[in-house]
Amino acid sequence: MADSWNKKEREKKKQQEKKEKEQRKKDRKEQSGSGKGLDEMMAYVDENGNITDTPPDPSKRKEIKLEDIEIGVPEYVPPSQEELTHTGKITFFNTEKGFGFIKDLVTQESVFVHVNNLSEPVKENDKVSFEVESGPRGLMAVNVKKV
């Protein structure tokens, strides 16, 4: 049985496409650079955590002791009494209703104070020492004493 002209043309086209595919494969292999040396493939991390192709400077190297590395949550150290005690100035106090506000001298935060947390009567502009606790509506001063 004789091959038709159309069938021969299709065979030629398939062979041509096969050759072109092989040529593209060969070109990709040559251009890929898989033959690069180890030095060209190395990547380094600098002191800021960025990846670079230049090796780090050995003079900037820091030695880290294994004991200094903490993994997880650090051990809880309760704050001292000095860290808990704040000083401030009473900016507003309503004696009829029994509440007011203290402005912390360090953080400049306004802290709510109730008459039940006072050790002695206070008035506006008095300098006081106090401790801060979290109340139902935010920060609240407790153990308030005049300074």
Secondary structure as UniProt FT lines:
FT   HELIX           5..32
FT   TURN            34..35
FT   HELIX           38..41
FT   STRAND          44..45
FT   TURN            47..48
FT   STRAND          51..52
FT   HELIX           58..60
FT   HELIX           66..68
FT   HELIX           81..84
FT   STRAND          85..94
FT   TURN            95..98
FT   STRAND          99..104
FT   TURN            105..107
FT   STRAND          110..114
FT   HELIX           115..117
FT   TURN            124..125
FT   STRAND          127..135
FT   TURN            136..137
FT   STRAND          138..146
//
